[in-house]
Amino acid sequence: MSETATPQAKKLKWILPILIIAAGIALTTLMVSSKPQTPSRPVTEKVWSVRTISAQPGQHQPTLVLYGKVETPRMTKATSAVTAFVKEVNTDEGRSIAEDEVLIQLDDSDAKLLVAQRQADINNYEAQLETEKVRHEADLKALKIEKNLLQLSLKTVKRYENLIKRKVSSQEQLDAARRDSQQQRLSLTQREQSIADHPNRIRQIESQLQRATSLLQSAQLDLTRTQIKAPFNGRIANLNVAPGDRVRAGDPLLQMYSLERLEVRSQIPSRVLPQLRSLQSELNQISAQGQIDGQSLELQLDRIAAEVNGGRAGVDAFFQIQTTEYQPEPGRSLSIDVHLPALDQVIPIPPIALYGLDRVYKVVDERLQAVSVNRIGDSKNSAGDPVVLIRSNELQPGDRIVTTQLPNAITGLRVKEVATDA
């Protein structure tokens, strides 16, 4: 009996704690389920307060804000044409210069010696030419004498031949007469050859004289190039030499630019380029204003670049500086307000109404609706405040455009108009 009771007691020992735990869980569940419930609140959608304006398409003149750089197409680098020492430097970096002003004087001693040598060569060839002319005149006179002498020698030969036939003269005398006759014939032939060759000798000397003249002109040109003169009115940008320096042909001396050809290079956005292309014949009517150092510059669009530089998204445009009172230095940066021709059916909105670069929101049935727009340019309203000019086929006159910047603006967001501008 004792052996049988022992296993049952052990089983009861394990079952009892389990029953107690189960009872505790059941009691806890019953208490939680019987707890009084708080009535749930209905979910309400948040309404955002926004300000709006009425879309009013009309004719407006857009102003394009660009950033440009002062440049000049007349930036000249003066280099040395000869090898010489720098004798004088009559200007400094940053100074204004006048046209034909002597800026640098190189030592011209070597150049003058070379000019003298070339002139001596010309004098020599001119003397040779005159000598040849005198020689030709002498040959013409001697030709007549040579012919007469030949006739006399031929008569002498005939006379000795007759004397030989009559046996009153020796053969040696006849041979001597014939030899004198042949020598005279040879002398006549040489004289005729000299006369015939006269034009060739003249052309040879004239070609040498022409070459010497060209070398003299080259030497005289090098002599004039020892003076570095200003090719136009302008300013000195860089000065590379000082008195006493020795320069070789091709070495840079200074850099200068023209004050009359200063211009501003600026990049035209791709969205505006088609409009400017359509006004190709009226580009000179597009004006602009720039600000630099507190000075206002009057600008005028001159031309559009023929190619796109690498790494640029738009095409460069060049504006001529019309103002003469203030001349900015090349390389300076400035902002430009370009006044484009007036356009129809554009809508002015405050800058805060634009989301990103090409999106606004309008209110439809108290909810936002995104609208893609094309930004035409900037302008100012009657009060002088800045506005952005846009155009979109999705905007109709009278549409309410949101002018409040919402951080979570999306299509369908519920809004409430708290203020409406005209």
Phi, psi and omega per residue, in radians:
M1 nan -0.721 -3.131
S2 -1.135 -0.629 -3.141
E3 -1.204 -0.576 3.141
T4 -1.307 -0.626 -3.104
A5 -1.261 -0.488 -3.065
T6 -1.128 -0.817 3.107
P7 -1.093 -0.627 3.141
Q8 -1.166 -0.669 3.108
A9 -1.127 -0.669 3.123
K10 -1.142 -0.723 -3.141
K11 -1.135 -0.728 3.120
L12 -1.102 -0.579 3.128
K13 -1.094 -0.581 3.128
W14 -1.496 -0.566 -3.083
I15 -1.288 -0.646 -3.077
L16 -1.037 -0.807 3.108
P17 -1.106 -0.610 -3.131
I18 -1.151 -0.737 3.121
L19 -1.092 -0.696 3.129
I20 -1.092 -0.787 -3.140
I21 -1.105 -0.730 3.139
A22 -1.098 -0.709 3.118
A23 -1.113 -0.674 3.109
G24 -1.118 -0.718 3.138
I25 -1.138 -0.722 3.139
A26 -1.124 -0.711 3.126
L27 -1.123 -0.748 3.133
T28 -1.100 -0.740 3.132
T29 -1.099 -0.702 3.130
L30 -1.125 -0.669 -3.128
M31 -1.213 -0.722 3.136
V32 -1.146 -0.742 -3.109
S33 -1.200 -0.451 -3.138
S34 -1.589 0.055 3.119
K35 -1.184 2.438 3.137
P36 -1.155 2.367 -3.098
Q37 -1.602 2.400 3.058
T38 -1.389 2.265 -3.124
P39 -1.092 2.311 -3.103
S40 -1.277 2.535 3.117
R41 -1.552 2.521 3.108
P42 -1.223 2.436 3.131
V43 -1.266 2.211 3.127
T44 -2.018 2.446 3.125
E45 -1.421 2.349 -3.122
K46 -1.293 2.399 3.116
V47 -1.928 2.226 -3.119
W48 -1.701 2.366 3.109
S49 -1.511 2.273 -3.098
V50 -2.373 2.758 3.000
R51 -1.798 2.589 -3.108
T52 -2.380 2.831 2.997
I53 -2.276 2.807 3.127
S54 -1.580 2.310 3.099
A55 -1.237 2.087 -3.106
Q56 -2.226 1.517 3.111
P57 -1.110 2.495 3.126
G58 -2.934 -2.947 3.127
Q59 -1.667 2.162 -3.133
H60 -2.449 2.659 3.098
Q61 -1.742 1.927 -3.116
P62 -1.305 2.583 3.041
T63 -2.052 2.169 -3.105
L64 -1.751 2.161 3.132
V65 -1.624 2.067 -3.123
L66 -2.187 2.939 3.044
Y67 -2.166 2.233 -3.052
G68 -2.235 3.124 -3.112
K69 -2.374 2.340 3.140
V70 -1.289 2.240 3.121
E71 -2.417 3.077 3.040
T72 -2.631 2.341 3.055
P73 -1.374 -0.090 -3.132
R74 -1.892 0.951 3.034
M75 -1.704 1.910 -3.010
T76 -1.864 2.351 3.043
K77 -1.877 1.970 3.137
A78 -1.518 2.251 3.124
T79 -2.122 2.819 -3.137
S80 -1.390 2.384 3.098
A81 -1.648 -0.221 -3.101
V82 -2.351 2.933 3.030
T83 -1.678 2.052 -3.068
A84 -2.875 2.984 3.042
F85 -1.525 2.582 3.065
V86 -1.372 2.056 -3.081
K87 -1.567 -0.823 -3.108
E88 -2.462 2.539 3.003
V89 -2.186 1.959 -2.994
N90 -1.768 0.253 -3.134
T91 -2.560 3.043 3.121
D92 -2.422 2.848 3.133
E93 -1.105 2.293 3.126
G94 1.632 -0.175 -3.119
R95 -1.353 2.605 3.021
S96 -1.423 2.512 -3.083
I97 -2.257 2.704 3.109
A98 -1.894 2.713 -3.134
E99 -1.054 2.402 3.141
D100 1.231 0.152 3.059
E101 -1.262 2.349 3.125
V102 -1.333 2.005 -3.088
L103 -1.632 -0.763 -3.113
I104 -2.380 2.374 3.074
Q105 -1.998 2.045 3.069
L106 -1.565 2.737 3.098
D107 -1.133 2.124 -3.059
D108 -1.800 0.260 -3.100
S109 -1.094 -0.870 -3.135
D110 -1.101 -0.696 -3.131
A111 -1.132 -0.686 3.114
K112 -1.163 -0.689 3.091
L113 -1.083 -0.720 3.138
L114 -1.153 -0.653 3.083
V115 -1.097 -0.718 3.120
A116 -1.108 -0.709 3.116
Q117 -1.120 -0.765 -3.134
R118 -1.148 -0.607 3.101
Q119 -1.186 -0.645 3.092
A120 -1.118 -0.675 3.093
D121 -1.097 -0.703 3.124
I122 -1.128 -0.756 3.107
N123 -1.050 -0.664 3.138
N124 -1.124 -0.801 -3.115
Y125 -1.236 -0.580 3.064
E126 -1.138 -0.677 3.084
A127 -1.134 -0.722 3.107
Q128 -1.083 -0.655 3.122
L129 -1.128 -0.763 3.101
E130 -1.139 -0.680 3.113
T131 -1.072 -0.723 3.134
E132 -1.135 -0.666 3.109
K133 -1.133 -0.743 3.107
V134 -1.123 -0.715 3.134
R135 -1.095 -0.697 3.140
H136 -1.153 -0.714 3.090
E137 -1.093 -0.693 3.105
A138 -1.147 -0.677 3.112
D139 -1.107 -0.677 3.129
L140 -1.127 -0.692 3.107
K141 -1.214 -0.710 -3.125
A142 -1.203 -0.448 -3.130
L143 -1.062 -0.709 3.119
K144 -1.110 -0.743 3.134
I145 -1.134 -0.727 3.130
E146 -1.058 -0.730 3.119
K147 -1.126 -0.729 3.121
N148 -1.112 -0.724 3.116
L149 -1.117 -0.624 3.113
L150 -1.159 -0.722 3.104
Q151 -1.097 -0.695 3.108
L152 -1.135 -0.712 3.137
S153 -1.172 -0.620 3.093
L154 -1.165 -0.672 3.086
K155 -1.136 -0.655 3.130
T156 -1.114 -0.685 3.113
V157 -1.119 -0.785 3.135
K158 -1.098 -0.662 -3.138
R159 -1.137 -0.729 3.111
Y160 -1.202 -0.542 3.093
E161 -1.156 -0.695 3.101
N162 -1.168 -0.668 3.137
L163 -1.187 -0.600 3.101
I164 -1.130 -0.718 -3.134
K165 -1.102 -0.601 3.123
R166 -1.537 -0.007 3.064
K167 1.075 0.712 3.075
V168 -2.021 0.126 3.116
S169 -2.463 2.771 -3.115
S170 -1.640 2.841 3.134
Q171 -1.194 -0.537 -3.131
E172 -1.116 -0.691 3.108
Q173 -1.116 -0.658 3.100
L174 -1.154 -0.748 3.137
D175 -1.120 -0.689 3.118
A176 -1.114 -0.658 3.121
A177 -1.177 -0.718 3.103
R178 -1.127 -0.692 3.128
R179 -1.106 -0.742 3.101
D180 -1.104 -0.625 3.130
S181 -1.167 -0.740 3.127
Q182 -1.165 -0.702 3.104
Q183 -1.094 -0.667 3.109
Q184 -1.189 -0.632 3.078
R185 -1.122 -0.719 3.120
L186 -1.133 -0.711 3.108
S187 -1.099 -0.678 3.117
L188 -1.144 -0.709 3.127
T189 -1.103 -0.744 3.120
Q190 -1.120 -0.650 3.122
R191 -1.159 -0.739 3.110
E192 -1.130 -0.672 3.093
Q193 -1.116 -0.711 3.120
S194 -1.097 -0.702 3.123
I195 -1.182 -0.716 -3.137
A196 -1.174 -0.526 -3.112
D197 -1.493 -0.049 -3.109
H198 -1.012 -0.818 3.133
P199 -1.037 -0.653 3.133
N200 -1.143 -0.730 3.120
R201 -1.154 -0.635 3.101
I202 -1.099 -0.807 3.137
R203 -1.114 -0.649 3.123
Q204 -1.113 -0.803 3.133
I205 -1.179 -0.685 3.125
E206 -1.118 -0.678 3.102
S207 -1.146 -0.689 3.070
Q208 -1.137 -0.665 3.106
L209 -1.158 -0.698 3.122
Q210 -1.123 -0.728 3.110
R211 -1.122 -0.731 3.118
A212 -1.127 -0.626 3.109
T213 -1.139 -0.716 3.107
S214 -1.110 -0.726 3.109
L215 -1.135 -0.621 3.092
L216 -1.147 -0.758 3.118
Q217 -1.100 -0.665 3.092
S218 -1.129 -0.723 3.119
A219 -1.164 -0.687 3.096
Q220 -1.150 -0.629 3.095
L221 -1.141 -0.732 3.078
D222 -1.108 -0.580 3.110
L223 -1.152 -0.753 3.113
T224 -1.179 -0.497 -3.128
R225 -1.344 -0.072 3.012
T226 -1.269 -0.227 3.015
Q227 -1.816 2.053 3.110
I228 -1.612 1.930 -3.101
K229 -1.878 2.706 3.124
A230 -1.316 2.205 3.140
P231 -1.372 -0.217 -3.119
F232 -2.821 3.006 3.032
N233 -1.295 2.286 -3.100
G234 -3.033 -2.674 3.140
R235 -2.370 2.694 3.097
I236 -1.488 2.126 3.128
A237 -1.564 -0.772 -3.135
N238 -2.465 2.547 3.075
L239 -2.216 2.119 -2.979
N240 -1.862 -0.099 -3.065
V241 -2.310 2.897 3.073
A242 -2.423 2.812 3.121
P243 -0.987 2.344 -3.116
G244 1.753 -0.317 3.100
D245 -1.183 2.558 3.047
R246 -1.848 2.196 -3.103
V247 -2.027 2.639 3.060
R248 -1.883 2.908 3.124
A249 -1.043 2.196 3.139
G250 1.730 -0.202 3.128
D251 -1.224 2.406 3.125
P252 -1.230 2.436 3.139
L253 -1.898 -0.875 3.139
L254 -2.787 2.941 3.092
Q255 -2.276 2.322 -3.089
M256 -2.401 2.793 3.105
Y257 -2.433 2.725 -3.097
S258 -1.495 2.333 3.075
L259 -1.332 -0.307 -3.090
E260 -1.503 -0.133 -3.108
R261 -2.167 0.565 3.048
L262 -1.273 2.438 3.135
E263 -2.594 2.928 -3.118
V264 -2.043 2.195 3.075
R265 -1.717 2.265 3.136
S266 -2.472 2.637 -3.129
Q267 -1.578 2.220 3.128
I268 -1.582 2.185 3.095
P269 -1.043 2.616 -3.113
S270 -1.091 -0.513 -3.104
R271 -1.236 -0.383 -3.127
V272 -1.705 -0.328 -3.048
L273 -1.035 -0.762 3.111
P274 -1.009 -0.636 3.123
Q275 -1.139 -0.713 3.111
L276 -1.222 -0.619 3.103
R277 -1.072 -0.653 3.134
S278 -1.219 -0.299 3.136
L279 -1.880 0.548 -3.038
Q280 -0.995 -0.674 -3.120
S281 -1.387 -0.144 -3.103
E282 -2.089 0.390 -3.099
L283 -1.078 -0.620 -3.099
N284 -1.241 -0.077 3.086
Q285 -1.644 -0.068 3.127
I286 -1.556 2.043 -3.115
S287 -1.803 2.895 -3.136
A288 -2.692 2.866 3.084
Q289 -2.315 2.443 3.100
G290 -2.176 2.723 3.126
Q291 -2.189 2.209 3.101
I292 -2.667 2.264 -3.125
D293 0.951 0.592 -3.127
G294 1.305 0.069 -3.141
Q295 -1.786 2.489 3.107
S296 -1.683 2.245 3.140
L297 -1.938 2.215 3.042
E298 -1.492 2.167 -3.068
L299 -2.103 2.762 3.076
Q300 -2.486 2.288 -3.132
L301 -1.137 2.194 -3.079
D302 -1.805 -0.831 -3.072
R303 -2.836 2.909 3.085
I304 -1.999 2.426 -3.088
A305 -1.057 2.627 -3.103
A306 -1.546 -0.145 3.121
E307 -2.548 2.851 -3.142
V308 -1.808 2.181 3.102
N309 -1.222 2.628 -3.121
G310 -1.073 2.406 3.126
G311 1.460 0.082 -3.139
R312 -1.918 2.497 -3.119
A313 -1.578 -0.389 -3.113
G314 -2.064 -3.023 -3.141
V315 -1.893 2.440 -3.122
D316 -1.343 2.523 3.037
A317 -2.149 2.650 -3.077
F318 -2.075 2.215 -3.136
F319 -1.963 2.239 3.065
Q320 -1.390 2.445 3.097
I321 -1.502 2.035 -3.116
Q322 -1.528 -0.392 -3.108
T323 -1.328 2.338 3.116
T324 -1.895 -0.216 -3.104
E325 -1.228 -0.576 -3.091
Y326 -2.245 2.194 -3.115
Q327 -2.044 1.779 -3.135
P328 -1.254 2.731 -3.118
E329 -1.392 2.512 3.061
P330 -1.025 2.444 -3.117
G331 1.767 -0.252 3.126
R332 -1.275 2.533 3.111
S333 -1.809 2.615 -3.139
L334 -2.761 2.797 3.059
S335 -1.618 2.584 -3.062
I336 -2.272 2.336 2.997
D337 -1.858 1.895 -3.101
V338 -1.684 2.180 -3.130
H339 -1.658 1.838 -3.122
L340 -1.474 2.832 3.100
P341 -1.089 2.631 -3.121
A342 -1.109 2.497 -3.126
L343 -2.138 2.639 3.096
D344 -1.637 2.774 3.043
Q345 1.011 0.774 3.018
V346 -2.020 2.597 -3.041
I347 -1.985 2.155 3.058
P348 -1.465 2.321 3.082
I349 -2.375 2.682 3.061
P350 -1.187 2.627 -3.112
P351 -0.985 -0.511 -3.095
I352 -1.218 -0.307 -3.140
A353 -1.382 -0.196 -3.086
L354 -1.604 2.197 3.079
Y355 -1.770 2.115 -3.062
G356 1.183 -2.367 -3.136
L357 -1.949 -0.304 -3.000
D358 -2.573 0.659 -3.108
R359 -2.562 2.384 2.979
V360 -2.307 2.960 3.096
Y361 -2.150 2.401 3.027
K362 -2.034 2.755 -3.107
V363 -1.690 2.122 3.097
V364 -2.244 2.009 -3.130
D365 0.943 0.811 3.084
E366 1.080 0.445 3.069
R367 -2.375 2.661 -3.128
L368 -1.346 2.538 3.033
Q369 -2.395 2.106 -3.111
A370 -1.250 2.447 3.135
V371 -2.293 2.199 3.062
S372 -1.427 2.323 -3.083
V373 -2.244 2.842 3.041
N374 -1.902 2.051 -3.118
R375 -1.377 2.030 -3.087
I376 -1.477 -0.712 -3.104
G377 2.934 -2.877 -3.131
D378 -2.077 2.801 3.104
S379 -2.804 -2.922 3.083
K380 -2.352 2.536 3.126
N381 -1.472 -3.049 -3.091
S382 -1.109 -0.433 3.128
A383 -1.516 -0.039 -3.138
G384 1.516 0.128 3.120
D385 -1.481 2.556 -3.135
P386 -1.227 2.468 3.072
V387 -2.357 2.774 3.080
V388 -1.890 2.299 3.141
L389 -1.667 2.178 -3.106
I390 -2.219 2.916 3.080
R391 -2.586 2.358 -3.136
S392 -2.748 2.439 3.081
N393 -1.289 -0.253 -3.112
E394 -1.540 -0.087 3.126
L395 -1.844 2.251 3.118
Q396 -1.958 2.725 3.095
P397 -0.978 2.314 -3.138
G398 1.636 -0.184 3.098
D399 -1.065 2.505 -3.117
R400 -1.597 1.992 -3.123
I401 -1.737 2.275 -3.115
V402 -1.273 2.303 3.110
T403 -1.985 0.215 3.098
T404 -1.843 2.289 3.117
Q405 -1.417 1.953 3.108
L406 -1.761 2.307 -3.102
P407 -1.194 -0.402 -3.089
N408 -2.147 0.671 -3.087
A409 -1.217 2.157 3.056
I410 -2.512 2.829 3.087
T411 -1.122 2.318 -3.137
G412 1.719 -0.180 3.128
L413 -1.153 2.307 -3.101
R414 -1.390 2.328 -3.082
V415 -2.376 2.888 3.094
K416 -2.335 2.223 3.126
E417 -1.373 2.027 3.139
V418 -1.732 -0.357 3.120
A419 -2.690 2.444 -3.123
T420 -2.228 2.145 3.091
D421 -1.559 2.701 -3.141
A422 -1.221 nan nan
